[in-house]
Amino acid sequence: LDGMAGLVEAREGLKDSLERKALKGMQAIKAEREAVAWLKGLMDAEVGPAELRDTRIGLVVNEWRKHPEPYISRLAAALLSAWKRSWKEAEKASAKA
């Protein structure tokens, strides 16, 4: 995922997957697979506080944190924790400057 456009694309993909997950059956399974792919891709991306604030992608990832499937919810929770750590480190760095 490259830059702001990649984050917006990920946010929209995750949001779309959330909507399709409600359909049940094969559509739900495909939606979950796509969501896992997006979440794994976001784990590898460097996302700063400004991008999180501007794209509001954390809100959509948080919805996946509530998923009943433990693997998906843990993946989303780990991503949110990493972003939170990064956010706090950025705040500390800017406070020292």
C-alpha distances in whole Angstrom, upper triangle without the diagonal:
4,7,9,8,5,7,10,9,8,11,13,12,14,16,17,18,20,22,22,23,26,28,28,29,27,25,24,23,21,19,19,18,15,14,14,12,9,11,11,7,7,10,8,6,9,10,13,16,16,12,14,17,16,13,16,13,15,18,16,15,19,20,19,21,24,23,27,25,25,22,20,21,21,17,17,19,18,15,17,19,16,15,19,20,17,19,22,22,21,24,26,25,26,29,30,29
4,7,7,5,7,10,10,10,13,15,15,16,19,20,20,23,25,25,26,29,30,32,32,30,28,27,27,24,22,23,21,18,18,18,15,13,14,14,11,10,13,11,8,9,10,12,15,14,11,14,16,15,13,16,14,17,20,18,18,21,23,22,23,27,27,30,28,28,25,23,24,24,20,20,22,21,17,19,21,18,16,20,21,18,19,22,22,20,23,25,24,24,28,29,28
4,6,5,7,9,10,11,13,15,16,17,19,20,21,23,25,26,27,30,31,33,34,32,29,29,28,26,24,24,23,20,19,20,18,15,16,16,13,11,14,12,9,9,8,10,13,11,8,11,13,12,11,14,13,15,18,18,17,20,22,22,23,26,27,30,29,29,27,24,25,25,21,20,22,21,17,18,20,18,15,19,19,16,17,20,20,18,20,23,22,21,25,26,25
4,5,5,6,9,10,10,12,14,15,16,18,20,21,23,24,25,28,30,31,33,31,28,28,28,25,23,23,23,20,19,20,18,15,16,17,14,12,15,15,11,11,9,10,12,10,6,9,11,9,8,11,11,14,16,16,16,19,21,21,22,25,26,29,29,29,27,24,24,25,22,19,21,21,17,18,20,18,15,18,20,17,17,20,20,18,20,23,22,21,25,27,25
4,5,5,6,9,10,11,12,14,15,16,18,20,21,22,24,26,28,30,31,29,26,26,26,24,21,22,22,18,18,19,17,14,16,17,14,13,16,16,12,13,12,14,15,13,10,12,14,11,9,13,12,15,17,16,17,20,21,21,23,26,26,29,29,29,27,24,25,25,22,20,23,23,19,20,22,21,18,21,23,20,20,24,24,22,24,27,26,25,29,30,29
4,5,5,6,9,10,10,12,14,15,16,18,20,21,22,25,26,28,29,27,24,24,24,21,19,19,19,15,15,16,14,10,12,14,10,9,13,12,9,11,10,13,15,14,10,12,15,13,10,13,11,14,16,15,15,18,19,19,21,23,23,27,26,26,24,21,22,22,19,18,20,20,16,17,20,18,16,20,21,19,19,23,23,21,24,27,26,26,29,31,30
4,5,5,6,9,10,10,12,14,15,16,18,20,21,23,25,27,28,26,24,23,23,21,18,18,18,15,14,15,13,10,11,13,10,8,12,12,9,10,8,11,12,12,8,9,11,10,7,9,7,10,13,11,12,15,16,16,18,21,21,25,24,24,22,19,19,20,17,15,17,17,13,14,17,16,13,16,18,16,16,20,21,19,21,24,24,23,26,28,28
4,5,5,6,9,10,10,12,14,15,17,18,20,22,24,26,27,26,23,22,23,20,18,19,19,15,14,16,15,11,13,15,13,11,15,16,13,14,12,14,14,13,9,10,12,9,6,9,7,11,12,11,12,15,16,16,19,21,21,25,25,25,24,20,21,22,19,17,19,20,16,16,20,19,16,19,21,19,19,22,23,21,23,27,26,26,28,31,30
4,5,5,6,9,10,10,12,14,15,16,18,21,22,24,25,23,20,20,20,18,15,17,16,13,12,15,13,9,12,14,12,11,15,15,13,15,14,16,17,16,13,13,15,13,10,12,10,13,14,12,13,17,17,16,19,21,21,24,24,25,23,19,20,22,19,17,20,20,17,18,21,20,18,21,23,21,21,25,26,24,26,29,29,29,32,34,33
4,5,5,6,8,10,10,12,14,15,16,19,20,22,23,21,19,18,18,16,13,14,14,10,9,11,10,6,8,11,9,8,12,13,11,13,12,15,16,16,12,12,15,13,10,11,8,11,12,10,10,13,14,13,15,18,18,21,20,21,19,16,17,18,15,13,16,17,13,14,18,17,15,18,21,19,19,23,24,23,25,28,28,28,30,33,32
4,5,5,6,9,10,11,13,14,15,17,19,21,23,22,19,18,19,17,14,14,15,12,10,13,12,9,10,13,12,10,13,15,13,15,13,15,15,15,12,11,12,11,8,8,5,8,9,7,8,11,11,11,14,16,16,20,20,21,19,16,16,18,15,13,16,17,13,14,17,17,15,17,20,19,18,22,23,22,24,27,27,27,30,32,32
4,5,5,6,8,10,11,12,14,16,18,20,22,20,17,16,18,16,12,14,15,12,11,14,13,10,12,15,14,13,17,18,16,18,16,18,19,18,15,14,15,14,10,11,9,12,12,9,11,14,13,13,16,18,17,21,21,22,21,17,18,20,18,16,19,20,17,17,21,21,19,21,24,23,22,26,27,26,27,31,31,30,33,35,35
4,5,5,6,9,10,11,12,15,16,18,19,17,14,14,15,12,9,11,11,8,7,11,10,7,10,13,12,12,15,17,16,18,17,20,21,20,17,16,18,17,13,13,11,13,13,10,11,14,13,12,16,17,16,19,19,20,19,15,17,19,16,14,18,19,16,17,21,20,19,22,24,23,23,27,28,27,29,32,32,32,35,37,37
4,5,5,6,9,10,10,13,15,16,18,17,14,13,14,12,9,9,11,8,6,9,10,7,8,12,11,11,14,16,15,18,16,19,19,20,16,15,17,16,13,12,9,11,10,7,7,11,9,8,12,13,12,16,16,17,16,12,13,16,13,11,14,16,13,14,18,18,17,19,22,21,22,25,26,26,27,30,31,31,33,36,36
4,5,5,6,9,10,12,14,16,18,18,14,13,15,14,10,11,13,11,9,12,13,11,12,15,15,14,17,19,18,20,18,21,20,20,17,15,17,16,13,12,9,11,10,6,9,11,9,9,13,14,13,17,17,19,18,14,15,18,16,13,16,18,16,16,20,20,19,21,24,23,23,26,28,27,28,31,32,32,34,37,37
4,5,5,6,9,10,12,14,16,15,11,11,13,11,8,11,12,10,9,13,13,11,13,17,16,16,19,21,20,23,21,23,24,23,20,19,20,19,15,15,13,15,14,10,12,14,12,12,16,16,15,18,18,20,19,16,17,20,18,16,19,21,19,19,23,23,22,24,27,26,26,30,31,30,32,35,35,35,38,40,40
4,5,5,6,9,10,12,13,12,9,8,10,8,5,7,9,7,6,10,11,10,11,14,15,15,18,20,20,22,21,24,24,25,21,20,22,21,17,17,14,15,14,10,11,13,11,10,13,14,12,15,14,17,16,12,14,17,15,14,17,19,17,18,22,22,21,24,26,26,26,29,31,31,32,35,36,36,38,40,41
4,6,5,7,10,11,14,14,11,9,11,11,7,8,11,10,8,11,13,12,13,16,17,16,19,21,21,23,22,24,24,24,21,19,21,21,17,16,13,14,12,9,10,11,8,8,11,11,10,13,13,16,16,12,13,16,15,13,16,18,17,17,21,22,21,23,26,26,25,28,30,30,31,34,35,35,37,40,40
4,5,6,8,10,13,13,10,9,12,12,8,11,14,12,11,15,16,15,16,19,20,20,22,25,24,26,25,27,27,27,24,22,23,22,19,17,16,17,14,11,13,14,11,11,15,14,13,15,16,19,19,16,16,20,19,17,20,22,21,21,24,25,24,26,29,29,29,31,34,33,34,37,38,38,40,43,43
4,5,5,8,10,10,6,6,9,9,6,9,11,10,11,14,15,15,16,19,20,20,23,25,25,27,26,29,29,29,26,24,26,25,21,20,18,19,17,14,15,17,14,13,16,16,13,15,16,19,19,15,17,20,19,18,21,23,22,22,26,27,26,28,31,31,31,34,36,35,37,39,40,40,42,45,45
4,5,6,9,9,7,4,7,8,6,7,10,10,10,12,15,14,15,18,19,20,22,24,25,27,26,29,29,29,26,24,26,26,22,21,18,19,17,13,14,15,12,11,14,13,10,12,12,15,15,13,14,17,17,16,19,21,20,21,24,25,25,27,29,30,30,33,35,35,36,39,40,40,42,44,45
4,6,9,11,8,7,10,11,9,10,14,14,13,16,18,18,19,21,23,23,25,27,28,30,29,31,31,31,28,26,27,27,24,22,20,20,18,15,16,17,13,12,15,14,11,12,14,17,18,15,16,20,20,18,21,23,23,23,26,28,27,28,31,32,32,34,37,37,38,40,42,42,43,46,47
4,7,9,6,6,10,11,9,11,14,15,15,17,19,19,21,23,24,25,27,29,30,32,31,34,33,34,31,29,30,30,26,25,23,23,21,18,19,20,16,16,19,17,15,15,16,20,20,18,19,23,22,21,24,26,26,26,29,31,30,32,35,35,35,38,40,40,41,44,45,45,47,49,50
4,7,6,5,8,10,10,11,13,15,15,17,19,20,21,23,24,25,27,29,30,33,32,35,35,35,32,30,32,32,28,27,24,24,23,19,20,21,17,16,19,17,14,14,14,18,18,16,18,21,21,21,23,26,25,26,29,31,30,32,35,35,36,38,40,40,42,44,45,46,48,50,51
4,5,5,7,9,10,11,13,15,16,17,19,20,21,23,25,26,27,30,31,34,33,36,37,38,34,32,34,34,30,29,26,27,25,22,22,23,20,18,21,19,16,15,15,19,19,17,19,22,22,22,25,27,27,28,31,32,32,34,37,37,38,40,42,42,44,46,47,48,50,52,53
4,5,5,6,8,10,11,12,14,15,17,18,20,21,23,24,26,28,29,32,32,35,36,37,33,31,34,33,29,29,26,26,25,22,22,23,20,18,21,20,17,17,16,19,18,17,20,22,22,22,25,27,26,28,30,31,31,34,36,36,37,40,41,41,43,46,46,47,49,51,52
4,5,5,6,9,10,11,12,14,15,16,18,20,21,22,24,26,27,30,29,33,33,34,30,29,31,30,26,26,23,24,23,19,19,21,18,16,20,19,16,16,16,19,19,16,19,22,21,20,24,25,24,26,29,30,29,32,34,34,35,38,39,39,41,43,44,45,47,49,49
4,5,5,6,9,10,10,12,14,15,16,18,20,21,22,25,26,29,28,31,31,32,29,27,29,29,25,24,21,22,20,17,17,18,15,13,16,15,12,13,12,16,15,13,15,18,18,17,20,22,22,23,26,27,27,29,31,32,32,35,37,37,38,41,42,43,45,47,47
4,5,5,6,9,10,11,13,14,15,17,18,20,21,23,25,28,28,31,32,33,29,28,30,30,26,25,22,22,22,18,18,19,17,14,17,16,13,13,11,15,14,12,15,17,16,17,20,22,21,23,26,26,27,29,31,32,32,35,37,37,39,41,42,43,45,47,47
4,5,5,6,9,10,11,12,14,15,17,18,20,22,23,26,26,29,30,31,28,26,29,28,24,24,21,22,21,18,17,19,17,15,18,18,15,16,14,17,15,13,16,19,17,17,21,22,21,23,26,26,26,29,31,31,32,35,36,36,38,40,41,42,44,46,46
4,5,5,6,9,10,11,12,14,15,16,18,20,21,24,24,27,27,28,25,23,25,25,21,21,17,18,18,14,14,16,14,11,15,15,12,14,13,16,14,12,14,17,15,15,18,20,19,20,23,24,23,26,28,28,29,32,33,33,35,38,38,39,41,43,44
4,5,5,6,9,10,10,12,14,15,16,19,20,23,23,26,27,28,24,23,25,25,22,21,17,17,17,14,13,15,13,9,12,13,10,11,9,12,11,8,11,13,12,12,15,17,16,18,21,21,22,24,26,26,27,30,31,32,34,36,37,38,40,42,42
4,5,5,6,9,10,11,12,14,15,17,19,22,22,26,27,28,25,23,26,26,22,22,18,19,19,16,14,17,15,12,15,16,13,14,12,14,11,9,13,15,12,13,17,17,17,19,22,22,22,25,27,27,28,31,32,32,34,36,37,38,40,42,42
4,5,5,6,9,10,11,12,14,16,17,20,20,23,25,25,22,21,24,23,19,19,16,17,17,14,13,16,15,12,15,16,14,16,14,16,14,11,14,16,13,13,17,18,16,18,21,21,21,24,26,25,26,29,30,30,32,35,35,36,38,40,40
4,5,5,6,9,10,10,12,15,15,18,18,21,22,23,20,18,21,21,17,17,13,14,14,11,9,12,11,8,11,13,11,14,12,14,11,8,11,13,10,10,13,14,13,15,18,18,18,20,22,22,23,26,27,27,29,32,32,33,35,37,38
4,5,5,6,8,10,11,13,14,18,18,21,22,24,21,19,22,23,19,19,15,15,16,13,11,13,13,9,11,14,11,14,11,12,9,7,10,11,8,9,12,12,12,14,17,16,17,20,21,21,23,26,27,27,29,31,32,33,35,37,38
4,6,5,6,9,10,11,13,16,17,20,22,23,20,19,22,22,19,19,15,16,18,14,12,16,16,13,15,17,15,17,15,15,12,10,13,14,10,11,15,14,13,16,18,17,18,21,22,22,23,26,27,27,29,32,32,33,35,37,37
4,6,5,6,9,10,11,14,14,17,19,20,16,15,19,18,15,15,11,13,14,11,10,13,14,11,13,16,15,18,16,16,14,11,13,14,11,10,14,14,11,14,16,15,15,18,20,19,21,24,24,24,27,29,29,30,32,34,34
4,5,5,6,9,10,13,13,16,17,19,16,14,18,18,15,15,11,11,13,11,8,11,12,9,11,14,13,16,14,14,11,9,10,11,7,7,10,10,8,10,13,12,12,15,17,17,18,21,22,22,24,27,27,28,30,32,33
4,5,5,7,9,12,13,17,19,21,18,17,20,21,18,18,14,14,17,14,11,14,16,13,13,17,16,18,15,15,12,10,12,11,8,9,12,10,9,12,14,13,14,17,18,17,19,22,22,23,25,27,27,29,31,32,33
4,5,5,7,10,11,15,18,19,16,15,19,19,16,17,13,14,17,15,12,16,17,15,16,19,18,21,19,18,15,13,15,15,11,11,14,13,10,13,16,14,14,17,18,17,19,22,22,22,25,27,26,28,30,32,32
4,5,5,8,8,12,14,15,12,12,15,16,13,14,10,11,14,12,10,13,15,13,14,18,17,20,19,18,16,13,14,14,10,10,12,11,8,10,13,11,10,14,15,14,15,18,19,19,21,23,23,24,27,28,29
4,6,8,9,12,15,17,14,13,17,18,16,16,13,12,16,15,11,14,16,14,14,18,18,20,18,17,14,13,14,12,9,9,11,9,6,10,11,8,9,13,13,12,15,17,17,18,21,22,22,24,26,27,28
4,7,9,13,16,17,15,15,19,19,17,18,15,15,19,17,15,18,20,18,18,22,21,24,22,20,17,16,17,16,12,13,15,12,10,13,14,11,12,15,15,13,16,19,18,18,22,23,22,24,27,28,28
4,6,10,13,14,11,12,16,16,14,15,13,14,17,16,14,17,19,18,18,22,22,25,23,22,20,18,19,18,14,14,16,14,10,13,14,11,11,14,14,12,14,17,17,16,19,21,20,22,25,26,25
4,7,10,12,10,11,14,15,14,15,13,14,17,17,15,18,21,20,20,23,24,27,26,25,22,20,21,19,16,16,17,14,11,13,14,10,9,13,12,9,12,15,14,13,16,18,17,18,21,22,22
4,7,8,6,7,10,11,10,12,10,11,14,15,13,16,19,18,18,22,23,26,25,24,22,20,20,19,16,15,15,14,11,11,12,10,7,11,11,8,9,13,13,11,14,17,16,16,20,21,21
4,5,5,6,9,10,11,12,12,12,15,17,15,17,20,20,20,23,25,28,28,27,25,23,22,21,19,17,17,16,13,12,13,11,8,10,11,7,7,11,10,8,11,14,13,13,16,18,17
4,5,5,6,9,10,10,11,11,14,16,15,16,19,20,20,23,25,28,28,27,26,23,22,22,20,17,17,16,14,12,13,11,8,9,10,7,5,9,10,7,9,12,12,12,14,17,16
4,5,5,6,8,10,11,12,15,16,16,18,21,22,22,25,27,30,30,29,28,25,24,24,22,20,20,20,16,15,16,15,11,12,14,11,9,12,13,10,11,15,14,13,16,18,17
4,5,5,6,8,9,10,13,14,14,16,18,19,20,23,24,28,28,27,26,23,22,22,20,17,18,18,14,14,16,14,11,13,15,12,11,14,15,12,14,17,17,16,19,21,21
4,6,6,5,6,7,9,11,11,12,15,16,16,19,21,25,25,24,23,20,19,19,17,15,15,15,12,11,13,12,8,10,13,11,9,13,14,12,14,17,17,17,19,22,21
4,6,5,8,8,10,13,13,14,17,18,19,21,23,27,27,27,26,23,22,22,21,17,18,18,15,13,15,15,11,12,15,13,10,13,15,13,13,17,17,16,18,21,21
4,6,8,10,12,13,15,16,18,19,20,23,24,28,29,29,28,24,24,24,22,19,20,21,17,16,18,18,14,15,18,16,13,17,18,16,16,20,20,18,21,24,23
4,5,8,9,10,12,14,15,16,18,20,21,25,26,26,25,21,21,22,20,17,18,19,15,14,17,17,13,15,18,16,14,18,20,17,18,22,22,21,24,26,26
4,5,6,8,9,10,12,14,15,17,19,23,23,24,23,20,18,20,18,15,16,17,14,12,15,15,12,13,17,15,13,17,19,17,18,21,22,21,23,26,26
4,5,5,6,9,10,11,13,15,16,20,20,21,20,16,16,17,15,11,13,14,11,10,14,14,11,13,16,15,14,17,19,18,19,22,23,23,25,27,27
4,5,5,6,9,10,10,13,15,18,19,19,18,15,13,14,13,9,10,12,9,7,10,11,9,10,13,13,12,15,17,17,17,20,22,22,23,26,27
4,6,5,7,9,10,11,14,17,18,19,19,15,14,16,15,11,12,14,12,10,13,15,12,13,16,16,15,18,20,20,20,23,25,24,26,29,29
4,5,5,7,9,10,12,15,16,17,17,13,12,14,13,10,12,14,12,11,14,15,13,15,18,18,17,20,23,22,23,26,27,27,29,31,32
4,5,5,6,9,10,14,14,14,14,10,9,11,9,6,8,10,8,7,11,12,11,13,16,16,16,18,21,21,22,24,26,26,28,30,31
4,5,5,7,9,13,14,14,14,11,9,11,11,7,7,11,9,7,11,13,12,12,16,16,16,18,21,21,21,24,26,26,27,30,31
4,5,5,7,11,12,13,14,11,9,12,12,9,10,13,12,11,14,16,15,16,19,20,20,22,24,25,25,28,29,30,31,34,35
4,5,5,9,9,10,10,7,6,9,9,6,8,11,11,10,14,15,15,16,19,20,20,22,25,25,26,29,30,31,32,35,36
4,6,9,9,9,10,7,4,7,8,5,6,9,9,9,11,13,14,14,17,18,19,20,23,24,24,27,28,29,30,33,34
4,6,9,9,11,9,6,9,11,9,9,13,13,12,14,17,17,17,20,22,22,23,26,27,27,29,32,32,33,36,37
4,6,7,9,7,5,9,10,9,10,14,14,14,16,19,19,20,22,24,24,26,28,29,30,32,34,35,36,38,40
4,6,9,8,7,10,12,12,13,15,17,17,19,21,22,23,25,27,27,29,31,32,33,35,37,38,39,41,43
4,6,6,6,9,10,11,12,14,16,17,18,20,22,23,25,26,27,29,31,32,33,35,36,38,39,41,43
4,6,5,6,8,10,10,12,14,15,16,18,20,21,22,24,25,26,28,30,31,33,34,36,37,39,40
4,6,5,6,9,10,11,12,14,15,17,19,20,21,23,24,26,27,29,30,32,33,35,36,38,39
4,6,5,6,9,10,11,12,14,16,17,18,20,21,23,25,26,27,29,31,32,33,35,37,38
4,5,5,6,9,10,11,12,14,15,16,18,20,21,22,24,26,27,29,30,31,33,35,36
4,5,5,6,8,10,10,12,14,15,16,18,20,21,22,24,25,27,28,30,31,33,35
4,5,5,6,9,10,11,12,14,16,17,18,20,21,23,25,26,27,29,30,32,33
4,5,5,6,9,10,11,12,14,15,16,18,20,21,23,24,26,27,29,31,32
4,5,5,6,9,10,10,12,14,15,16,18,20,21,23,24,26,27,29,30
4,5,5,6,9,10,11,12,14,15,17,18,20,21,23,24,26,27,29
4,5,5,6,9,10,11,12,14,15,17,18,20,21,23,24,26,27
4,5,5,6,9,10,10,12,14,15,16,18,20,21,22,25,26
4,5,5,6,9,10,11,12,14,15,17,18,20,21,23,25
4,5,5,6,9,10,11,12,14,15,17,18,20,21,23
4,5,5,6,9,10,10,12,14,15,16,18,20,21
4,5,5,6,9,10,11,12,14,15,16,19,20
4,5,5,6,9,10,11,12,14,15,17,19
4,5,5,6,9,10,11,12,14,16,17
4,5,5,6,9,10,11,12,14,16
4,5,5,6,9,10,10,12,14
4,5,5,6,9,10,11,13
4,5,5,6,9,10,11
4,5,5,6,9,10
4,5,5,6,9
4,5,5,6
4,5,5
4,6
4
